[in-house]
Amino acid sequence: MKIRVNSVAPGAIRTPINHESWASEEKMTKLLKLIPYGRIGEPEDIGRAIVWLASDAADYVTGTALVIDGGMTLYPAFRGEG
């Protein structure tokens, strides 16, 4: 039947829902300390991954959660704090 069920788990993405978290330079600096990749995600980062996941290129991918977070799930261990 080739039924695929996957999910996408985005991290901090520059959208209106979390505007308060990156609205000022001070807040952005604090947020970036949580992201090993060194930048906040953009909606296009998520969109490209979803397009791939929905394409035939990902035909054998099923039952997974695709985490797109610039490494946030590594925090605080990536800074040696955990």
N, C-alpha and C positions, 0 to 999 in steps of 0.2 A: 504493500500500500504506500510505502514511502512517506509516512506521516512524520514530520519533524516538529519537535516542540523544544524551543530554546528561549532563553531570556537574556536581556541586556541589563547590566548593573552599572550605571554611570556613576562616576565620582563627582567632583566639583566641576560643574559645567557653567559657563557664562550665560546664564538665562535670567529672566526677570524673577523667577522664584527664589533665587539666592542672591539677588542683587546686593542685599545688605552685607553679605560676606565679602564682597570685593569692591564696594562703592568708594572707598577711600584708599589712599596709598598705604596707610597704616593697617587697615583691615586686609588688604591684598597681601602685604608683607607677612602678616600673621598666617594667612591661609596658605601661602606658598611654602611655609615651613613644613606643612603637612604633605606636600606633594613632591616626591623625589624627582619627578621629571622636570620640575622647575617652572611650570606654567599651569594656569587654569585651563581646563578643557573648553573647547568650542563646540557648538552644536554640530558642526561639520564632522568633528571627530566621531561622534556617535552615529551620525547619518551614514558615513562611509562604512562603518562596521556593520550597520544594519543592512545596508545594500548588499554587502558581501555575504552576510549570514542568510539572507533571503535568496541568494543566487545559487545557480547550479555548482559554483565553485565550492560551496560549503555543503554539498549534497550528503556527505556522510557524517556531518555534525548534527547530533541530536542529543537531547537531554542534558544540555549544558547551560551554564550561566556565563556569559561573556562579560568579564569585568573590564570596564574601560575607565580607569581612574588615575592614570599617570603614576601608579604605584602607591596611591594612598592607603591601600590595604596593608602595606608594609609598615606603616607608621605604628608605633614609635620605634620599632626595631631597626629601621634603616638609619636612624640617628644614634643607635647604640643605647637607647633609653628603655629597652624592653626585653 
